[in-house]
Structure formats: C-alpha cells, structure tokens
Amino acid sequence: MAVLPKTINFYMDSWLENAGIIGLTRILDVEDYEINDDQLIVKTAVFKTINNSFFQYFIDTYGQYTHYYKIISWLPKIIAIEKLGFDKYTFQDYQACVKWFNNNVRYFIRTSSYKQMRPLAHSEIPIEEYLANATNLFKKLSKNKWQDKNVNLKQELIFLFGELKKIIQYFADDTNKRYFLAKSLGYRYINKGWNGISFLNNQSRIVNLYQDYQEYFVQPVIDFLSENHEKAKIKCTTCGRKMRSNEKVGYSFLNGMGYDYRKKNSNGYKFNSDQFLCPICRLMYSAVPAGFTYNLKGNQGLFVNQTGYNLNNLYNANNKFLEVLTESFEGANKVSLWYGFYEVFKKEFNKSKQNMFVNVQIVNRKNEQYHFNIISEVAANVLRKAEKQRSDEQKKITVLDTLNNAFIFEYQGVESFIIFDEVIMRILNQTNMNNLVNKLLFLKILKGLCHKSLS
C-alpha cells in the first residue's frame, strides 16, 4: 500500500465548493490546515479523528439550542432545590418542573434520535425505569395533594427529584451526549446540506453514526490516496483528479444538486452521465452544512460567498457572521439571519468606511431551496445610509434597528413574518417598499383582527 501524501489541497471555486471549504475550516483544528491564497491545505493526519470533529462542530455550535440541552441544563437547578430541602418549593415551581419534563424529557424520548441511539448510550442503565417512575410520581402529585396538609408532600418530592436527577445524569453522561446530540443535530442541521446517505440513510446498517461517517466519507479518501491512478480514465468534475469507475459517485446526495445517474441516466448526454465526484471532493461536500450559518430552528441558513479568490476574506466574512449571530442567540428566541448579516455589514463599514460587501454573493438556504442574491453597489449604499444613527431616548439606534423586533404573527402561512428580513431582501433585490408599507398600514388599521408585534 502506498504512503499517503502529507497534505491534500482544496481550491476555491463556486459557492458550493467554497461552502465546503469553509465547513472544513470550522470542523478541523487550526493546526490541521493552512490557508494559502485561494486554497486550503489539509493535513491527511486528520483522517484519524475527522469523524469526531465533524459532529463536535455541530454539538459545540448548535447543541445548546436543542431539547436535549434543555434536559441536562436542569441538573444544577435540581441539585439546588434538593439542598434547600423543599421548604420554599411552591406549587408554581412544581408546575414549571412539570412543563419542563413534558416539553423536553418526554418530547425527546419520543424522537428518532433517542430511539436509534439508545443501544449505544449505556444500554445497561435502566433509563426507561427511571422515566416510568418519574411519570408515575408526577401523576400522584395532583393539585389537591398540594392543598392537603395531611399529605407528606416533602417525602414525595424527594422521591420525584431523586428520579429526575438520575434521568438528567444519564443524559448528561459524555458518551450519551455524544450520540444523542449528534443524531439530533443531523436531523436539524446536517441534512440541510445533504441527505439520504451514510448516517442520514434510514436503511443504513451501521448504528454508530461516527463509524458510518468514517466508513462512508473518510475511508474511501484514504483508499483513493493509497493507490496509483495514472492509467485511470475518469476525471472528477469538481477537481479533475483521475479515478476508476468503482470510485466515482454522483452529486445527487447534495440537496438540490444533480441527479442519481444510476437511476436516471436519461438526464445525461446519450444516456451517459459525465458528472462524477472523487472521494476527496465528496468529503469536502460533506462539510457544506458546516459552511452555512443557521437560525435556531435550522430551517434557514446563509453563506456569504466573498469573491476575489481570497480564502482569508471568505473565512473572515463567514466566521464574523457566525459569531454575531450566535451572540444574538444568547438573549433572544427569535433572531433573524439577515439581522446577523446586517450587523456584520455595519461592523465592516465602520472599520473601513468602504463598501466591502459590493458584488458579494449571499446564498440563502430556505424552504428546502437555495436562493441567491448579489449585493450591488446601489444596495450597499442603501444599507450604508440605513446605518446612520438617530437618538431615541438617549439611545443610539439605526433605521433598521427599529425593525429588528418587528413580527407579524401567523401571516402569509408562516408562524411569524419577520419585517426586517423582508426589508433586507427588497433592498438586495432593488425592489420598492410600496406594497410592504401598504400591507403594514392595512394591518395596523385592523389591529383588532390580527396578532402582530410592530415596533
């Protein structure tokens, strides 16, 4: 077997390759790669741990916004209540505990993530018994018992919290967290970039998703690099590397990209497809979901495709966007991705006083489709003028800041229609605001007939 090269190179190209490259930089440790102009140089030593790094990125970035995290975050609260001895524990406190248990614990154990990963997550621990005990104790602690002075309520609460602590400790275990969170985030974020293969294939025989990723994406790269391909005749459509017929794969696993040439070869010229990927590029494309920045629900993602074939600029633009957005998530339940983009735009403008985002492509993944915008000079100038501040009760705010918390609930088929997003989209598309203003005025007049939050 041939010795692997010490590094492999990935080159900037279209937005899809660029998103995969940025995804790799987020997944890997900084010492495992190098940026050189328009290329990413990755050490092949990462193949030993990249499967762990892949899932760890999503756990670190988005794990705290899941129901699973809401389960384990209650452990300090449970311990604190036990230490106080329930002397000041009220019925309102108990109701909050019931709500937490129903909305998070009971919700999570009904998910596919729990059911599929349970065999790997310390199957010897009788978590089902703990859950059944807690459920029965909740049923016994009715409101009437709280009002009956003859009932030893404290003793029953001690039993209940003992079971709750065992449940939370089970889920907080590092091994269980590793499997449960990875599976949950696969359904919520990773499948926005690609689907239907590896651990996202419902028919996969490998239960361990870390092993599945390693065998499906990483091992083929190791095998590919270990062999000589000088006489191979097929070329990768993305990178041009030569490969054998048994090494080629299609683009259809990427959402919205290509077709399955094995099932639908009629789309190819003379019924023969020539659009094939080598294992190296498939590994890169597996990182596309990590290259996008997603909202809390995971139903929308943005990628800032900075032009100029400078990977550092592309890297900085997207990481600033991710940083701004995750900071915003900390204090709000509803945060617009376009708000995060606008905050980055403001910071860059204030730093350089130039239109750094002119001709930058914005790729918006929403409603299972990709939407594309180019920030023209006109749009950049409008955003720059909107950045001008005005005083409002001794607080400096911009024109668009006033729309940041403006929602219309249950409007146009969505749970909350975000006015900020609509304004930004119209600016980027150079569309006038007349009909939007008319809609808002109409809803303002009919405020007694609909739910809305306009600020």
Secondary structure, DSSP 4 states (H G I P E B T S, - for coil): -PPPPSEEEEE--SHHHHHHHHHHHHHS-GGGEEEETTEEEEEGGGGGTHHHHHHHHHHHHHGGGSHHHHHHTTHHHHHHHHHHTTTT--HHHHHHHHHHIIIIIHHHTTSHHHHHHTTTTTTTS-HHHHHHHHHHHHHHS-HHHHH-TTS-HHHHHHHHHHHHHHHHHHHHSHHHHHHHHHHHHHHHTGGGTB-SSGGG-TT-S---HHHHHIIIIIHHHHHHHTS--TT--EE-TTT--EE-GGG-B-STTBTTS---TTT-GGGSBTTB----B-HHHHHHHHTHHHHSEE-TTSSEEEEEE--SS-HHHHHHHHHHHHHHHHHHHTT-S---HHHHHHHHHHHHHHHHSS-TTTT-EEEEEETTEEEEEE--HHHHHHHHHHT-EEEETTEEEETGGGGTT-EEEEETTEEEEEHHHHHHHHHHTT--SHHHHHHHHHHHHTGGGS-EE--
